[in-house]
Amino acid sequence: MCHKPEPEVHPLGEVLPNGLGTDPPLPPDDPTIGYKFNHVMFRIRDPTRSLHFYINLMGMRTIFTLNSGPFTIYYIGYPQTTEHQSDFGKFARDTLPELQRTMGLIELFHIHGSENEPEDYYCTGNQPPHLGLGHFGFTVPDVPRALERLRSHGVEVVKDVGVSTRDAVPLSEWERQRGIGVGDLHQSYNAIFEQIAFVKDPVCTL
């Protein structure tokens, strides 16, 4: 028999620092001390379009690329210093040996030949029934200004800033018909959600 986990019960609309307080202690000798989240990888069909989006429109820069034979990978990240922002070669040279200790990187993974497949060859985590990864989160100084710029470059805005409706949440009709994720949004979430915008990159919804 398959065990169905019992869902945790959280107070409705209440932001809970440390969740329900059930995380185990983290002593100085814990084997996970030193672990850090380094990068996320996702597959792309068209490196030109994807690199244009993340480099020209989102401001990331290339750390390295590597053609492995069956696929090419592109590691990209944000230069954090004035020196690195003015010299991308130095940014790459300095970051490469520190790659395992650098946070917030994206690995674009192009499998050779995938560009010849249909547009829907790769699906996002928002397309039922293949639900999973929903979006990547970027912090920008001015959301409306960033959206205006992205729109001017032909980027589709999936959810605008200031919008906080049930329909704007990435919950599908496919889920609703199964009784999953039903109900109205709590006002405390609305206050957070209306400050967020979603745009669509060449592969997946962010």
N, C-alpha and C positions, 0 to 999 in steps of 0.2 A: 504494500500500500504506500502511496505517495503522501508524505507529511506536508500539510499546508501550514506555513508559518502564520502565527497570529499577528495581525498588524499592531504596531505600537499605537497607543491612544495619546494624542497630543491635544492640549487645550486649543480650541478653535481661535485662530487669529492672533495668537500670542507668540512673539519672537522669543525663543528659549536659548539663551547663551549656554553652551555645553549640552544642548539637547535636553534629555531627561536625566543627565548626570550619571549615566550608566557606563561611561568609558572607563576601562580599567586604569589603574595607576601606571605612570610612566617613570620608573626609577632610573637613576643615572646609568645603570648598567644594563638597561633594556636593550635587547639585540637590534631594535629598530632605530636606536639613536643614530643620527646621521643620515637617515633616509630623507630624501627630498623628491618632490615631484619635478621631473626634468622636462619632459616633452610629451606631445601627443602626435600620433601618426595617422594620416588618413590618405586613402587612395585618390588619385586624380587621373583624369583622362587626357587633359589638355594642359601641359605645363605652361605654355605661353599665357593662356587665360588666367590660370591660377596664380602664377608668379606676378602678373600684372596687378591682380587684385590685392595680394598680400604685400607686395613691395611698393608699387606705385600708388595705390589707393590707401592702404593701411599703414604704410611707413616702415614695415619690417625690412631687414636686409639679409643678404645671403651670407651664411657662415661657411658652408661648403656644399658642393655637389659631388656625387659619386655615381658613375655608371658601373653597375655591378655585372652587367651582361644581360640578365633577364629584366632588370628594372633599373631606374635611376632614382636616387633620392636627393632631395633638396632640403637642407637644414636652414631655417631662417629664424631670426630673432630681432629684438630691438636693441640698437646701440644705446648704452645708458650714460655715456660720458660725452662731453663736447668734443674731445679728441676723437673718439670713435665715430661720432656723427659727422665729422669732417673728413675722416679717412677710413673708408670701408675696408680697405685692404688690411689696415692695422686692426680694425675691429675683428675681422676674420682670423688674422694671425694670433691675436691675443685670446680670442674666445675658443679657438679649436683645441688647444691643450687643456682648457678648463671646461670642456664641453659637459663632462659628467657632473660638474658642480654649478652649471649655469641653469637658471630656472626660466620657465615660460617660453620654451622653444616649440616650433612646429616642424614636423617632418612631412613634407609632401612626397608621396610615394607613387611614382609613375611606372606601372608595369607595361613594358613595351608591347604594343599591339592593341592595348585597351582603347586607344584613340580611334580605332576602326570600328568599335562597337557602338550600338545605339546610345543616345543621350542618357537613357535610363539604365545603362549597364550597372552603374553604381547607384544605390538608393541612399537616402538620408535616413537618420534614425527617427524622422517624423513621418515616414511613409508606411502606413499599415500594409501588410501585417508585420513588416520588418521594423519594429519600433525599438529604439535604443538611444544612442547618442542624440541629444537634442540640439545643442549649440555650443559654441565657444564664446567665452565672455571677454570683451575688451573694455578697458577703461579709457575714456577720452575726455579732454578738458571741457568740451562743449558739445553735447549730444545733438541739438538742433543744427548747429553749424556743420558738424561732421555728416549728418544726414543730407543736408543741402548739397555738400560737396560730392558725396557718393551718388546722389541722384543725378547730378550734372554729368557724371561719368557713366550713366546708364545702369547703375546698380539698383536692383529692385528692393524697395523697402517693404518688408513683410508686415511689420508693426511699427507705427510711428510713435514718437515720444508723446506723452500726454494721453495716449489711448490705454484704457484699462478695462476692457470688456472680457466677458467669458469667451467670446468668439476669437479673441486675439491670442489666447493661450494656446500653445501647441498641443492641444488635446483633440483627437480626431473623432469624426462622426462614427468611425468604425469602433472606437472604444465606447462611445456613448451608447451605442446600440447594444453593447454587452454589459451595460450598467457599471462601467469603469469610469471613475473621475467625474461623476455627476454632481450637480449642486452648483450654487452660486459662489463667486469669489468673496472672501471676507474683506471688509473695508481696510483692514490693516495691510493686507497683501496688495490691494489696489493702490495704496499710497506708494508702495515700492515699485510695483509693476509699471505704473504710468511714467516712471523715470527711465525706463528701459526701452530700447528700440531693437528690432530684429531686421537684419538685411540679409540678402541672399548672395552667396559667393558663387563662383562658377560650378561648384560641385554640390554643396550642401547648404541648408538653411542655418544661419548662425543666430 
